[in-house]
Amino acid sequence: MIKEQSPSVKNVNEMSIGQTAIRRWLTQYSAEQNGKPSIGKPLTAEQQRIRRLEHKNRQLRQDVTLLKEVSAFFAREMK
C-alpha cells in the first residue's frame, strides 16, 4: 500500500498512474481513515467501461505503432 511504503507521488509515476489520481486516492484514504465521508462520486459502470475501453484503445495504438516500426526495420534489413 502506498501509505505504508510512503513513496513520493513522483516515484509512483513508474506505475503508469497519473499523479492527480494518486493524490485524489491519498486524500480520500486519509478522509476515510479519519471517519469523514469519502470524496467524490464512485464511477458508474458505464464510466468504468469507458475508461477500460480508452485504456485498451491506447494500448492498441501503441501496439500498432510498434508493429509499424518493426515492419520498417525488417523491410530495411531485407534490402
Backbone hydrogen bonds, N-H to C=O, Kabsch-Sander energy under -0.5 kcal/mol:
donor,donor_aa,acceptor,acceptor_aa,energy
5,Q,1,M,-2.2
6,S,2,I,-2.4
12,V,8,S,-1.1
13,N,10,K,-1.3
14,E,11,N,-1.0
15,M,12,V,-2.4
16,S,13,N,-2.3
17,I,12,V,-0.6
22,I,18,G,-2.0
23,R,19,Q,-2.7
24,R,20,T,-2.4
25,W,21,A,-2.7
26,L,22,I,-2.6
27,T,23,R,-2.4
28,Q,24,R,-2.6
29,Y,25,W,-2.9
30,S,26,L,-2.6
31,A,27,T,-2.3
32,E,28,Q,-2.5
33,Q,29,Y,-2.3
34,N,30,S,-1.5
35,G,32,E,-1.3
36,K,31,A,-2.8
48,Q,44,T,-2.5
49,R,45,A,-2.3
50,I,46,E,-2.5
51,R,47,Q,-2.3
52,R,48,Q,-2.4
53,L,49,R,-2.6
54,E,50,I,-2.8
55,H,51,R,-2.4
56,K,52,R,-2.6
57,N,53,L,-2.7
58,R,54,E,-2.4
59,Q,55,H,-2.4
60,L,56,K,-2.7
61,R,57,N,-2.4
62,Q,58,R,-2.1
63,D,59,Q,-2.3
64,V,60,L,-2.5
65,T,61,R,-2.2
66,L,62,Q,-2.5
67,L,63,D,-2.6
68,K,64,V,-2.3
69,E,65,T,-2.2
70,V,66,L,-2.6
71,S,67,L,-2.6
72,A,68,K,-2.4
73,F,69,E,-2.2
74,F,70,V,-2.5
75,A,71,S,-2.2
76,R,72,A,-2.0
77,E,73,F,-2.0
78,M,74,F,-1.7
79,K,75,A,-0.6
79,K,76,R,-0.8
